[in-house]
């Protein structure tokens, strides 16, 4: 059995497979990028039960490697992956495949980062808590009505992580130039570098 899936640009999001005897069914692949192992496992399990092939990455490097290997048509990207920004991953994924549809997840709805994500090519920006069906709906993937699946919980963002989001926004506005961003923020370059390198404690 083999699925007939159009290219991402013209893809019919109903994802109906065409049966061909002797051929294996190719499941729609969705990349999930997040450093929260519980979230990765929960969302991947839910998507697998719905007939998708989830591939998971807990670093930006792993995510880009998986994209090269599997060519996913869709991706779910957390705004913060370890000490790195998910906004950077959006650009990397779209450089390889401009048609990839990306949903950004965050524990805090920031207008600035939402605008930045959409400008970089993300399809939508969802604030936790969300469930699997909300993610699929944002990707325009239709599913038969049934249980929405496990809810990805809201995580209240501490002050230092809100600061990190703002610093990422300013850095993005200066095309990744740390010196220019530091001047704009009125702080020493080393101070900005140290703040950017800090990992968030709890998500």
PyMOL CGO cylinders between C-alpha atoms (Angstrom):
from pymol import cmd
from pymol.cgo import CYLINDER

trace = [
    CYLINDER, 0.00, 0.00, 0.00, 1.34, 3.41, -0.88, 0.3, 1, 1, 1, 1, 1, 1,
    CYLINDER, 1.34, 3.41, -0.88, -0.05, 6.86, -0.24, 0.3, 1, 1, 1, 1, 1, 1,
    CYLINDER, -0.05, 6.86, -0.24, -0.41, 9.42, -2.96, 0.3, 1, 1, 1, 1, 1, 1,
    CYLINDER, -0.41, 9.42, -2.96, 0.51, 12.70, -1.29, 0.3, 1, 1, 1, 1, 1, 1,
    CYLINDER, 0.51, 12.70, -1.29, 0.86, 15.86, -3.40, 0.3, 1, 1, 1, 1, 1, 1,
    CYLINDER, 0.86, 15.86, -3.40, 3.76, 18.24, -2.85, 0.3, 1, 1, 1, 1, 1, 1,
    CYLINDER, 3.76, 18.24, -2.85, 3.44, 20.40, 0.32, 0.3, 1, 1, 1, 1, 1, 1,
    CYLINDER, 3.44, 20.40, 0.32, 2.41, 23.48, -1.68, 0.3, 1, 1, 1, 1, 1, 1,
    CYLINDER, 2.41, 23.48, -1.68, -0.62, 21.72, -3.19, 0.3, 1, 1, 1, 1, 1, 1,
    CYLINDER, -0.62, 21.72, -3.19, -1.11, 19.09, -0.54, 0.3, 1, 1, 1, 1, 1, 1,
    CYLINDER, -1.11, 19.09, -0.54, -4.62, 17.86, 0.24, 0.3, 1, 1, 1, 1, 1, 1,
    CYLINDER, -4.62, 17.86, 0.24, -4.59, 17.99, 4.00, 0.3, 1, 1, 1, 1, 1, 1,
    CYLINDER, -4.59, 17.99, 4.00, -7.11, 15.18, 4.35, 0.3, 1, 1, 1, 1, 1, 1,
    CYLINDER, -7.11, 15.18, 4.35, -4.13, 12.83, 3.94, 0.3, 1, 1, 1, 1, 1, 1,
    CYLINDER, -4.13, 12.83, 3.94, -6.14, 10.00, 2.35, 0.3, 1, 1, 1, 1, 1, 1,
    CYLINDER, -6.14, 10.00, 2.35, -3.96, 7.10, 1.27, 0.3, 1, 1, 1, 1, 1, 1,
    CYLINDER, -3.96, 7.10, 1.27, -4.34, 5.37, -2.10, 0.3, 1, 1, 1, 1, 1, 1,
    CYLINDER, -4.34, 5.37, -2.10, -4.12, 1.61, -1.80, 0.3, 1, 1, 1, 1, 1, 1,
    CYLINDER, -4.12, 1.61, -1.80, -1.65, -0.12, -4.12, 0.3, 1, 1, 1, 1, 1, 1,
    CYLINDER, -1.65, -0.12, -4.12, -1.13, -3.85, -3.53, 0.3, 1, 1, 1, 1, 1, 1,
    CYLINDER, -1.13, -3.85, -3.53, 2.41, -4.75, -2.56, 0.3, 1, 1, 1, 1, 1, 1,
    CYLINDER, 2.41, -4.75, -2.56, 3.40, -1.23, -1.58, 0.3, 1, 1, 1, 1, 1, 1,
    CYLINDER, 3.40, -1.23, -1.58, 3.95, 0.08, 1.96, 0.3, 1, 1, 1, 1, 1, 1,
    CYLINDER, 3.95, 0.08, 1.96, 1.79, 2.90, 3.28, 0.3, 1, 1, 1, 1, 1, 1,
    CYLINDER, 1.79, 2.90, 3.28, 3.75, 6.14, 3.55, 0.3, 1, 1, 1, 1, 1, 1,
    CYLINDER, 3.75, 6.14, 3.55, 2.50, 8.04, 6.58, 0.3, 1, 1, 1, 1, 1, 1,
    CYLINDER, 2.50, 8.04, 6.58, 2.52, 11.87, 6.61, 0.3, 1, 1, 1, 1, 1, 1,
    CYLINDER, 2.52, 11.87, 6.61, 5.65, 12.98, 8.46, 0.3, 1, 1, 1, 1, 1, 1,
    CYLINDER, 5.65, 12.98, 8.46, 5.52, 15.75, 11.07, 0.3, 1, 1, 1, 1, 1, 1,
    CYLINDER, 5.52, 15.75, 11.07, 8.69, 17.06, 12.73, 0.3, 1, 1, 1, 1, 1, 1,
    CYLINDER, 8.69, 17.06, 12.73, 8.41, 17.99, 16.42, 0.3, 1, 1, 1, 1, 1, 1,
    CYLINDER, 8.41, 17.99, 16.42, 11.22, 20.12, 17.84, 0.3, 1, 1, 1, 1, 1, 1,
    CYLINDER, 11.22, 20.12, 17.84, 11.28, 20.75, 21.59, 0.3, 1, 1, 1, 1, 1, 1,
    CYLINDER, 11.28, 20.75, 21.59, 13.72, 20.11, 24.44, 0.3, 1, 1, 1, 1, 1, 1,
    CYLINDER, 13.72, 20.11, 24.44, 10.90, 18.95, 26.73, 0.3, 1, 1, 1, 1, 1, 1,
    CYLINDER, 10.90, 18.95, 26.73, 11.10, 15.14, 26.55, 0.3, 1, 1, 1, 1, 1, 1,
    CYLINDER, 11.10, 15.14, 26.55, 7.64, 14.66, 28.08, 0.3, 1, 1, 1, 1, 1, 1,
    CYLINDER, 7.64, 14.66, 28.08, 6.05, 16.91, 25.47, 0.3, 1, 1, 1, 1, 1, 1,
    CYLINDER, 6.05, 16.91, 25.47, 7.93, 15.14, 22.67, 0.3, 1, 1, 1, 1, 1, 1,
    CYLINDER, 7.93, 15.14, 22.67, 6.74, 11.73, 23.81, 0.3, 1, 1, 1, 1, 1, 1,
    CYLINDER, 6.74, 11.73, 23.81, 3.15, 12.82, 24.48, 0.3, 1, 1, 1, 1, 1, 1,
    CYLINDER, 3.15, 12.82, 24.48, 2.63, 14.62, 21.18, 0.3, 1, 1, 1, 1, 1, 1,
    CYLINDER, 2.63, 14.62, 21.18, 4.45, 11.96, 19.13, 0.3, 1, 1, 1, 1, 1, 1,
    CYLINDER, 4.45, 11.96, 19.13, 2.33, 9.18, 20.66, 0.3, 1, 1, 1, 1, 1, 1,
    CYLINDER, 2.33, 9.18, 20.66, -0.89, 11.08, 19.97, 0.3, 1, 1, 1, 1, 1, 1,
    CYLINDER, -0.89, 11.08, 19.97, 0.08, 11.82, 16.36, 0.3, 1, 1, 1, 1, 1, 1,
    CYLINDER, 0.08, 11.82, 16.36, 1.13, 8.21, 15.76, 0.3, 1, 1, 1, 1, 1, 1,
    CYLINDER, 1.13, 8.21, 15.76, -2.28, 7.00, 16.94, 0.3, 1, 1, 1, 1, 1, 1,
    CYLINDER, -2.28, 7.00, 16.94, -3.85, 9.32, 14.36, 0.3, 1, 1, 1, 1, 1, 1,
    CYLINDER, -3.85, 9.32, 14.36, -1.93, 7.83, 11.45, 0.3, 1, 1, 1, 1, 1, 1,
    CYLINDER, -1.93, 7.83, 11.45, 1.05, 10.18, 11.25, 0.3, 1, 1, 1, 1, 1, 1,
    CYLINDER, 1.05, 10.18, 11.25, 4.77, 9.53, 11.34, 0.3, 1, 1, 1, 1, 1, 1,
    CYLINDER, 4.77, 9.53, 11.34, 6.15, 11.90, 14.01, 0.3, 1, 1, 1, 1, 1, 1,
    CYLINDER, 6.15, 11.90, 14.01, 9.90, 12.48, 14.13, 0.3, 1, 1, 1, 1, 1, 1,
    CYLINDER, 9.90, 12.48, 14.13, 11.28, 14.22, 17.21, 0.3, 1, 1, 1, 1, 1, 1,
    CYLINDER, 11.28, 14.22, 17.21, 14.28, 16.40, 17.96, 0.3, 1, 1, 1, 1, 1, 1,
    CYLINDER, 14.28, 16.40, 17.96, 15.41, 18.05, 21.19, 0.3, 1, 1, 1, 1, 1, 1,
    CYLINDER, 15.41, 18.05, 21.19, 18.01, 20.32, 19.57, 0.3, 1, 1, 1, 1, 1, 1,
    CYLINDER, 18.01, 20.32, 19.57, 18.06, 22.52, 16.50, 0.3, 1, 1, 1, 1, 1, 1,
    CYLINDER, 18.06, 22.52, 16.50, 20.92, 20.46, 15.06, 0.3, 1, 1, 1, 1, 1, 1,
    CYLINDER, 20.92, 20.46, 15.06, 18.93, 17.23, 15.32, 0.3, 1, 1, 1, 1, 1, 1,
    CYLINDER, 18.93, 17.23, 15.32, 15.89, 18.92, 13.79, 0.3, 1, 1, 1, 1, 1, 1,
    CYLINDER, 15.89, 18.92, 13.79, 17.78, 20.04, 10.70, 0.3, 1, 1, 1, 1, 1, 1,
    CYLINDER, 17.78, 20.04, 10.70, 19.36, 16.58, 10.31, 0.3, 1, 1, 1, 1, 1, 1,
    CYLINDER, 19.36, 16.58, 10.31, 15.93, 14.93, 10.49, 0.3, 1, 1, 1, 1, 1, 1,
    CYLINDER, 15.93, 14.93, 10.49, 14.59, 17.33, 7.91, 0.3, 1, 1, 1, 1, 1, 1,
    CYLINDER, 14.59, 17.33, 7.91, 17.34, 16.32, 5.49, 0.3, 1, 1, 1, 1, 1, 1,
    CYLINDER, 17.34, 16.32, 5.49, 16.60, 12.64, 6.12, 0.3, 1, 1, 1, 1, 1, 1,
    CYLINDER, 16.60, 12.64, 6.12, 12.78, 12.64, 6.10, 0.3, 1, 1, 1, 1, 1, 1,
    CYLINDER, 12.78, 12.64, 6.10, 11.63, 15.82, 4.27, 0.3, 1, 1, 1, 1, 1, 1,
    CYLINDER, 11.63, 15.82, 4.27, 8.60, 16.48, 6.54, 0.3, 1, 1, 1, 1, 1, 1,
    CYLINDER, 8.60, 16.48, 6.54, 5.79, 18.59, 5.09, 0.3, 1, 1, 1, 1, 1, 1,
    CYLINDER, 5.79, 18.59, 5.09, 4.96, 20.02, 8.54, 0.3, 1, 1, 1, 1, 1, 1,
    CYLINDER, 4.96, 20.02, 8.54, 6.76, 20.93, 11.76, 0.3, 1, 1, 1, 1, 1, 1,
    CYLINDER, 6.76, 20.93, 11.76, 5.79, 21.83, 15.32, 0.3, 1, 1, 1, 1, 1, 1,
    CYLINDER, 5.79, 21.83, 15.32, 8.50, 24.01, 16.87, 0.3, 1, 1, 1, 1, 1, 1,
    CYLINDER, 8.50, 24.01, 16.87, 8.77, 25.26, 20.42, 0.3, 1, 1, 1, 1, 1, 1,
    CYLINDER, 8.77, 25.26, 20.42, 9.79, 28.90, 20.78, 0.3, 1, 1, 1, 1, 1, 1,
    CYLINDER, 9.79, 28.90, 20.78, 12.71, 27.95, 23.01, 0.3, 1, 1, 1, 1, 1, 1,
    CYLINDER, 12.71, 27.95, 23.01, 14.78, 24.83, 22.36, 0.3, 1, 1, 1, 1, 1, 1,
    CYLINDER, 14.78, 24.83, 22.36, 17.45, 24.52, 25.03, 0.3, 1, 1, 1, 1, 1, 1,
    CYLINDER, 17.45, 24.52, 25.03, 19.37, 27.78, 24.99, 0.3, 1, 1, 1, 1, 1, 1,
    CYLINDER, 19.37, 27.78, 24.99, 18.44, 28.47, 21.36, 0.3, 1, 1, 1, 1, 1, 1,
    CYLINDER, 18.44, 28.47, 21.36, 15.50, 30.23, 19.76, 0.3, 1, 1, 1, 1, 1, 1,
    CYLINDER, 15.50, 30.23, 19.76, 12.92, 28.30, 17.77, 0.3, 1, 1, 1, 1, 1, 1,
    CYLINDER, 12.92, 28.30, 17.77, 12.73, 31.37, 15.51, 0.3, 1, 1, 1, 1, 1, 1,
    CYLINDER, 12.73, 31.37, 15.51, 16.16, 30.42, 14.18, 0.3, 1, 1, 1, 1, 1, 1,
    CYLINDER, 16.16, 30.42, 14.18, 14.93, 26.92, 13.38, 0.3, 1, 1, 1, 1, 1, 1,
    CYLINDER, 14.93, 26.92, 13.38, 12.03, 28.34, 11.35, 0.3, 1, 1, 1, 1, 1, 1,
    CYLINDER, 12.03, 28.34, 11.35, 14.53, 30.04, 9.04, 0.3, 1, 1, 1, 1, 1, 1,
    CYLINDER, 14.53, 30.04, 9.04, 16.70, 26.92, 8.76, 0.3, 1, 1, 1, 1, 1, 1,
    CYLINDER, 16.70, 26.92, 8.76, 13.76, 24.66, 7.92, 0.3, 1, 1, 1, 1, 1, 1,
    CYLINDER, 13.76, 24.66, 7.92, 12.37, 27.06, 5.32, 0.3, 1, 1, 1, 1, 1, 1,
    CYLINDER, 12.37, 27.06, 5.32, 15.77, 27.52, 3.71, 0.3, 1, 1, 1, 1, 1, 1,
    CYLINDER, 15.77, 27.52, 3.71, 15.67, 23.81, 2.85, 0.3, 1, 1, 1, 1, 1, 1,
    CYLINDER, 15.67, 23.81, 2.85, 11.95, 23.62, 2.07, 0.3, 1, 1, 1, 1, 1, 1,
    CYLINDER, 11.95, 23.62, 2.07, 10.11, 26.94, 1.56, 0.3, 1, 1, 1, 1, 1, 1,
    CYLINDER, 10.11, 26.94, 1.56, 6.79, 25.06, 1.50, 0.3, 1, 1, 1, 1, 1, 1,
    CYLINDER, 6.79, 25.06, 1.50, 7.10, 23.45, 4.94, 0.3, 1, 1, 1, 1, 1, 1,
    CYLINDER, 7.10, 23.45, 4.94, 4.22, 24.42, 7.23, 0.3, 1, 1, 1, 1, 1, 1,
    CYLINDER, 4.22, 24.42, 7.23, 5.39, 25.35, 10.71, 0.3, 1, 1, 1, 1, 1, 1,
    CYLINDER, 5.39, 25.35, 10.71, 3.43, 25.80, 13.93, 0.3, 1, 1, 1, 1, 1, 1,
    CYLINDER, 3.43, 25.80, 13.93, 5.20, 27.55, 16.83, 0.3, 1, 1, 1, 1, 1, 1,
    CYLINDER, 5.20, 27.55, 16.83, 4.31, 26.62, 20.43, 0.3, 1, 1, 1, 1, 1, 1,
    CYLINDER, 4.31, 26.62, 20.43, 5.01, 28.76, 23.46, 0.3, 1, 1, 1, 1, 1, 1,
    CYLINDER, 5.01, 28.76, 23.46, 4.10, 28.93, 27.11, 0.3, 1, 1, 1, 1, 1, 1,
    CYLINDER, 4.10, 28.93, 27.11, 3.57, 32.68, 26.87, 0.3, 1, 1, 1, 1, 1, 1,
    CYLINDER, 3.57, 32.68, 26.87, 1.74, 34.56, 24.12, 0.3, 1, 1, 1, 1, 1, 1,
    CYLINDER, 1.74, 34.56, 24.12, 4.05, 37.42, 23.17, 0.3, 1, 1, 1, 1, 1, 1,
    CYLINDER, 4.05, 37.42, 23.17, 2.81, 39.64, 20.36, 0.3, 1, 1, 1, 1, 1, 1,
    CYLINDER, 2.81, 39.64, 20.36, 6.37, 40.55, 19.38, 0.3, 1, 1, 1, 1, 1, 1,
    CYLINDER, 6.37, 40.55, 19.38, 7.55, 36.97, 19.02, 0.3, 1, 1, 1, 1, 1, 1,
    CYLINDER, 7.55, 36.97, 19.02, 4.30, 35.94, 17.32, 0.3, 1, 1, 1, 1, 1, 1,
    CYLINDER, 4.30, 35.94, 17.32, 4.82, 38.62, 14.69, 0.3, 1, 1, 1, 1, 1, 1,
    CYLINDER, 4.82, 38.62, 14.69, 8.45, 37.58, 14.29, 0.3, 1, 1, 1, 1, 1, 1,
    CYLINDER, 8.45, 37.58, 14.29, 7.48, 33.93, 13.83, 0.3, 1, 1, 1, 1, 1, 1,
    CYLINDER, 7.48, 33.93, 13.83, 4.88, 34.75, 11.16, 0.3, 1, 1, 1, 1, 1, 1,
    CYLINDER, 4.88, 34.75, 11.16, 7.30, 37.06, 9.35, 0.3, 1, 1, 1, 1, 1, 1,
    CYLINDER, 7.30, 37.06, 9.35, 9.83, 34.25, 9.23, 0.3, 1, 1, 1, 1, 1, 1,
    CYLINDER, 9.83, 34.25, 9.23, 7.25, 31.98, 7.60, 0.3, 1, 1, 1, 1, 1, 1,
    CYLINDER, 7.25, 31.98, 7.60, 5.48, 30.15, 10.42, 0.3, 1, 1, 1, 1, 1, 1,
    CYLINDER, 5.48, 30.15, 10.42, 1.87, 29.28, 9.61, 0.3, 1, 1, 1, 1, 1, 1,
    CYLINDER, 1.87, 29.28, 9.61, 0.56, 29.86, 13.13, 0.3, 1, 1, 1, 1, 1, 1,
    CYLINDER, 0.56, 29.86, 13.13, 1.61, 30.56, 16.71, 0.3, 1, 1, 1, 1, 1, 1,
    CYLINDER, 1.61, 30.56, 16.71, -0.18, 28.66, 19.48, 0.3, 1, 1, 1, 1, 1, 1,
    CYLINDER, -0.18, 28.66, 19.48, -0.04, 29.36, 23.19, 0.3, 1, 1, 1, 1, 1, 1,
    CYLINDER, -0.04, 29.36, 23.19, -0.07, 26.38, 25.56, 0.3, 1, 1, 1, 1, 1, 1,
    CYLINDER, -0.07, 26.38, 25.56, -2.16, 24.62, 26.69, 0.3, 1, 1, 1, 1, 1, 1,
    CYLINDER, -2.16, 24.62, 26.69, -3.07, 23.07, 23.31, 0.3, 1, 1, 1, 1, 1, 1,
    CYLINDER, -3.07, 23.07, 23.31, -4.17, 19.60, 22.26, 0.3, 1, 1, 1, 1, 1, 1,
    CYLINDER, -4.17, 19.60, 22.26, -3.29, 17.51, 19.22, 0.3, 1, 1, 1, 1, 1, 1,
    CYLINDER, -3.29, 17.51, 19.22, -6.41, 18.43, 17.28, 0.3, 1, 1, 1, 1, 1, 1,
    CYLINDER, -6.41, 18.43, 17.28, -5.71, 22.15, 17.72, 0.3, 1, 1, 1, 1, 1, 1,
    CYLINDER, -5.71, 22.15, 17.72, -2.25, 21.63, 16.23, 0.3, 1, 1, 1, 1, 1, 1,
    CYLINDER, -2.25, 21.63, 16.23, -3.63, 19.59, 13.32, 0.3, 1, 1, 1, 1, 1, 1,
    CYLINDER, -3.63, 19.59, 13.32, -6.33, 22.20, 12.75, 0.3, 1, 1, 1, 1, 1, 1,
    CYLINDER, -6.33, 22.20, 12.75, -3.69, 24.95, 12.62, 0.3, 1, 1, 1, 1, 1, 1,
    CYLINDER, -3.69, 24.95, 12.62, -1.92, 22.87, 9.96, 0.3, 1, 1, 1, 1, 1, 1,
    CYLINDER, -1.92, 22.87, 9.96, -5.24, 22.50, 8.06, 0.3, 1, 1, 1, 1, 1, 1,
    CYLINDER, -5.24, 22.50, 8.06, -5.13, 18.74, 8.53, 0.3, 1, 1, 1, 1, 1, 1,
    CYLINDER, -5.13, 18.74, 8.53, -8.64, 17.37, 8.94, 0.3, 1, 1, 1, 1, 1, 1,
    CYLINDER, -8.64, 17.37, 8.94, -9.36, 14.47, 11.28, 0.3, 1, 1, 1, 1, 1, 1,
    CYLINDER, -9.36, 14.47, 11.28, -12.45, 12.45, 12.05, 0.3, 1, 1, 1, 1, 1, 1,
    CYLINDER, -12.45, 12.45, 12.05, -14.19, 13.73, 15.22, 0.3, 1, 1, 1, 1, 1, 1,
    CYLINDER, -14.19, 13.73, 15.22, -12.88, 11.87, 18.26, 0.3, 1, 1, 1, 1, 1, 1,
    CYLINDER, -12.88, 11.87, 18.26, -11.09, 12.54, 21.49, 0.3, 1, 1, 1, 1, 1, 1,
    CYLINDER, -11.09, 12.54, 21.49, -8.81, 15.58, 21.09, 0.3, 1, 1, 1, 1, 1, 1,
    CYLINDER, -8.81, 15.58, 21.09, -5.90, 13.74, 22.66, 0.3, 1, 1, 1, 1, 1, 1,
    CYLINDER, -5.90, 13.74, 22.66, -3.66, 14.74, 25.56, 0.3, 1, 1, 1, 1, 1, 1,
    CYLINDER, -3.66, 14.74, 25.56, -3.38, 18.42, 26.33, 0.3, 1, 1, 1, 1, 1, 1,
    CYLINDER, -3.38, 18.42, 26.33, 0.06, 19.98, 26.14, 0.3, 1, 1, 1, 1, 1, 1,
    CYLINDER, 0.06, 19.98, 26.14, 0.01, 21.90, 29.42, 0.3, 1, 1, 1, 1, 1, 1,
    CYLINDER, 0.01, 21.90, 29.42, 0.53, 25.58, 29.93, 0.3, 1, 1, 1, 1, 1, 1,
    CYLINDER, 0.53, 25.58, 29.93, 3.84, 26.44, 31.50, 0.3, 1, 1, 1, 1, 1, 1,
    CYLINDER, 3.84, 26.44, 31.50, 4.01, 29.76, 33.26, 0.3, 1, 1, 1, 1, 1, 1,
    CYLINDER, 4.01, 29.76, 33.26, 7.07, 31.55, 32.02, 0.3, 1, 1, 1, 1, 1, 1,
    CYLINDER, 7.07, 31.55, 32.02, 9.40, 33.02, 34.65, 0.3, 1, 1, 1, 1, 1, 1,
    CYLINDER, 9.40, 33.02, 34.65, 10.61, 36.59, 34.36, 0.3, 1, 1, 1, 1, 1, 1,
    CYLINDER, 10.61, 36.59, 34.36, 14.08, 35.63, 33.13, 0.3, 1, 1, 1, 1, 1, 1,
    CYLINDER, 14.08, 35.63, 33.13, 12.58, 33.64, 30.26, 0.3, 1, 1, 1, 1, 1, 1,
    CYLINDER, 12.58, 33.64, 30.26, 10.36, 36.56, 29.28, 0.3, 1, 1, 1, 1, 1, 1,
    CYLINDER, 10.36, 36.56, 29.28, 13.55, 38.62, 29.22, 0.3, 1, 1, 1, 1, 1, 1,
    CYLINDER, 13.55, 38.62, 29.22, 15.16, 35.96, 27.01, 0.3, 1, 1, 1, 1, 1, 1,
    CYLINDER, 15.16, 35.96, 27.01, 12.24, 36.20, 24.54, 0.3, 1, 1, 1, 1, 1, 1,
    CYLINDER, 12.24, 36.20, 24.54, 12.61, 39.97, 24.36, 0.3, 1, 1, 1, 1, 1, 1,
    CYLINDER, 12.61, 39.97, 24.36, 16.37, 39.71, 23.82, 0.3, 1, 1, 1, 1, 1, 1,
    CYLINDER, 16.37, 39.71, 23.82, 15.77, 37.23, 21.00, 0.3, 1, 1, 1, 1, 1, 1,
    CYLINDER, 15.77, 37.23, 21.00, 13.34, 39.67, 19.38, 0.3, 1, 1, 1, 1, 1, 1,
    CYLINDER, 13.34, 39.67, 19.38, 15.89, 42.50, 19.50, 0.3, 1, 1, 1, 1, 1, 1,
    CYLINDER, 15.89, 42.50, 19.50, 18.62, 40.19, 18.20, 0.3, 1, 1, 1, 1, 1, 1,
    CYLINDER, 18.62, 40.19, 18.20, 16.37, 39.17, 15.32, 0.3, 1, 1, 1, 1, 1, 1,
    CYLINDER, 16.37, 39.17, 15.32, 15.72, 42.83, 14.49, 0.3, 1, 1, 1, 1, 1, 1,
    CYLINDER, 15.72, 42.83, 14.49, 19.50, 43.26, 14.11, 0.3, 1, 1, 1, 1, 1, 1,
    CYLINDER, 19.50, 43.26, 14.11, 19.90, 40.15, 11.93, 0.3, 1, 1, 1, 1, 1, 1,
    CYLINDER, 19.90, 40.15, 11.93, 21.69, 38.20, 14.66, 0.3, 1, 1, 1, 1, 1, 1,
    CYLINDER, 21.69, 38.20, 14.66, 24.36, 40.87, 15.21, 0.3, 1, 1, 1, 1, 1, 1,
    CYLINDER, 24.36, 40.87, 15.21, 25.04, 40.69, 18.95, 0.3, 1, 1, 1, 1, 1, 1,
    CYLINDER, 25.04, 40.69, 18.95, 27.09, 43.90, 19.05, 0.3, 1, 1, 1, 1, 1, 1,
    CYLINDER, 27.09, 43.90, 19.05, 24.33, 45.91, 17.32, 0.3, 1, 1, 1, 1, 1, 1,
    CYLINDER, 24.33, 45.91, 17.32, 21.65, 44.36, 19.53, 0.3, 1, 1, 1, 1, 1, 1,
    CYLINDER, 21.65, 44.36, 19.53, 23.69, 45.16, 22.67, 0.3, 1, 1, 1, 1, 1, 1,
    CYLINDER, 23.69, 45.16, 22.67, 24.03, 48.80, 21.59, 0.3, 1, 1, 1, 1, 1, 1,
    CYLINDER, 24.03, 48.80, 21.59, 20.27, 48.98, 20.97, 0.3, 1, 1, 1, 1, 1, 1,
    CYLINDER, 20.27, 48.98, 20.97, 19.59, 47.54, 24.44, 0.3, 1, 1, 1, 1, 1, 1,
    CYLINDER, 19.59, 47.54, 24.44, 22.16, 49.78, 26.12, 0.3, 1, 1, 1, 1, 1, 1,
    CYLINDER, 22.16, 49.78, 26.12, 24.16, 46.90, 27.59, 0.3, 1, 1, 1, 1, 1, 1,
    CYLINDER, 24.16, 46.90, 27.59, 27.65, 45.48, 27.20, 0.3, 1, 1, 1, 1, 1, 1,
    CYLINDER, 27.65, 45.48, 27.20, 28.08, 42.88, 24.47, 0.3, 1, 1, 1, 1, 1, 1,
    CYLINDER, 28.08, 42.88, 24.47, 29.38, 40.31, 26.99, 0.3, 1, 1, 1, 1, 1, 1,
    CYLINDER, 29.38, 40.31, 26.99, 26.38, 40.87, 29.24, 0.3, 1, 1, 1, 1, 1, 1,
    CYLINDER, 26.38, 40.87, 29.24, 24.00, 40.22, 26.35, 0.3, 1, 1, 1, 1, 1, 1,
    CYLINDER, 24.00, 40.22, 26.35, 25.98, 37.14, 25.30, 0.3, 1, 1, 1, 1, 1, 1,
    CYLINDER, 25.98, 37.14, 25.30, 25.77, 35.74, 28.83, 0.3, 1, 1, 1, 1, 1, 1,
    CYLINDER, 25.77, 35.74, 28.83, 22.02, 36.32, 29.04, 0.3, 1, 1, 1, 1, 1, 1,
    CYLINDER, 22.02, 36.32, 29.04, 21.45, 34.68, 25.65, 0.3, 1, 1, 1, 1, 1, 1,
    CYLINDER, 21.45, 34.68, 25.65, 23.48, 31.64, 26.66, 0.3, 1, 1, 1, 1, 1, 1,
    CYLINDER, 23.48, 31.64, 26.66, 21.49, 31.01, 29.84, 0.3, 1, 1, 1, 1, 1, 1,
    CYLINDER, 21.49, 31.01, 29.84, 19.24, 27.97, 29.69, 0.3, 1, 1, 1, 1, 1, 1,
    CYLINDER, 19.24, 27.97, 29.69, 15.79, 28.38, 31.16, 0.3, 1, 1, 1, 1, 1, 1,
    CYLINDER, 15.79, 28.38, 31.16, 15.29, 26.50, 34.39, 0.3, 1, 1, 1, 1, 1, 1,
    CYLINDER, 15.29, 26.50, 34.39, 11.73, 25.21, 34.25, 0.3, 1, 1, 1, 1, 1, 1,
    CYLINDER, 11.73, 25.21, 34.25, 9.40, 25.43, 31.33, 0.3, 1, 1, 1, 1, 1, 1,
]
cmd.load_cgo(trace, "trace")
